[in-house]
C-alpha cells in the first residue's frame, strides 16, 4: 500500500479505511445509502478480496465511479469466502487486460521461469531450479535443497542455507524472509522463529524476554493501526524497551513507533511468517520449506505465491514428493462460490467500459457499476424459487415427527436461521449457505436425526 502511494503520488489506504469501518458497531459507515464521493478507485491485490468485502465495496460506490481491479488470479485465494478475482475473469462479463511486463524480476529470471512452470503444474527443470550442492547454485536465482525430513530441513534453513545466502552478500536480518505453509510443525512458523532467533539474533536470544520479545527481534504487524500509521504485514525491529511500558519498533523507512502491552497482541515474531501473510509483500530473498508434514495445506497457488515474493533469490528446502503433490492440487478451482453464475445471469447489471488509454498511451481496462449486492440478492431469490431441496428418508419417532421447523443461532452473527419441513421428506433452510449450495449444516443436522 505504501509502495503504491509513493509510486502514484496519490493517497493509498485499505478498503476498511476507505469504507470507514466502525469498530463499535462492527459495520462500514459507507454503503449504498451513504456512498463514497469518488470518480475512480484502484484496488490492488484483488486475489485477497473475499465476497463479503467485495460486496461491501461495490455497494458503497456511486454508479458513475470507475473501478480498476489489479491482481494475480494464480496466487492464493482470499482467506475469507469466495474467489472474487478468478470468478470475475471467468464470468467474461468484465473487460480484462493481462499484463505481460514483469517488474519485480528481469524477464530471463529463473524465478519467473519457475513460476510459469509451477502454474502449469510442472516441477521446474534443473536449469531453472538448480541443485543447492551444484556449482550453478552460486549464481542461481532459484535453488532447491533436498532434505529427507522436516527436522533436518529446519536445521538446514537456520544453518547452511543462511550461510549460503550470507556468502552471496545478502543481509540476513533485512533481506531474507522465511515463508512457511503454516504455523505448526518442525518447519512451521512457530518452531522456525525460535530456531532463527538463535541464529539471526544470537546476541540477545537468551536475554530476558519482555512480553515475548528481545532486543533486535524481527517482527511483523498483524493488523492495521491507523493511529500509529502501521499496517498489516509491515516488518519492524525491536530497538528499545522504554520505562517497562513500551517497546520501540523501527520500521523499514526508519520510523520509530511505540507499542504498549495491549498493542502487542497485533505483533508477532517474523523471522518466519506464513505464505498467506506474505501476500502483497516482496523480499530480496525468500526461503520456503516444502515438506509432507504440511501436506493438507500445500497447493499450486501456495508454492507460486511463495516463490513470486522473491525479487532476486528463492531457496526451497524440502521433499520432492511434497512439491509434486502440491503442484497437482489447486485451491481456487474447488471453491464453489456461485459468483460467476450471478454475474452471467445479471449481465445487464455489469457494464464494462471500452478499452481506455492514459496520457502515456498505456492500456487500461476500466469497468463500472457492478451492483454486486443487488446481483447477489436477485440470485438468491431465483435459487429460492427454483431450488432443488434437500431430500432424505424420514424416520417417524415420537417427539420428532410432529415438528415442522427448527431454529439455529448463527455462530458468527446475531442471525437466526430456520429449517422447515416444507413437504413430505423435504427440508429447507433460509440460511445463505443453503441458498447457494442447496444444503447446509443445519439441514444436515436435522436429517441425521430423521434418517434411517
Protein Blocks (a to p, Z undefined) as FASTA:
>chain_A
ZZmmmmnopacddfklmnopafklopafbdfklccddfbdcdehkllpcfklmmmmmmmp
cfkbccdddddfkbccdfbgcjfklmmmmnopaccdddfbdfkbcfklmklmmmmmmmno
pacdfklmccfkbmklmmpcbdcdddfbfklmmmmmmmmmmmmmmmnopafklmpccddf
blgdjklmklmmmmmmmmmmmmlmmpcceehiaehiacddfbdcfknopaehiacddfbd
ehhlaccdddfkopacdddfklmmmgccfkbccfklmgoiacfbdcddddfklmmmgcfk
lmmmmmmmpmkbccddddfklmmmmmmpcfklmpcghlmmmmmmmmmmpccddddddfko
pacdddehiafklmmmmmmmmmmmmcccddddddddehklmpcbdcdddfkbcbdcdddd
fbghiacdfbfklmmnopafklmmmmmmmmZZ
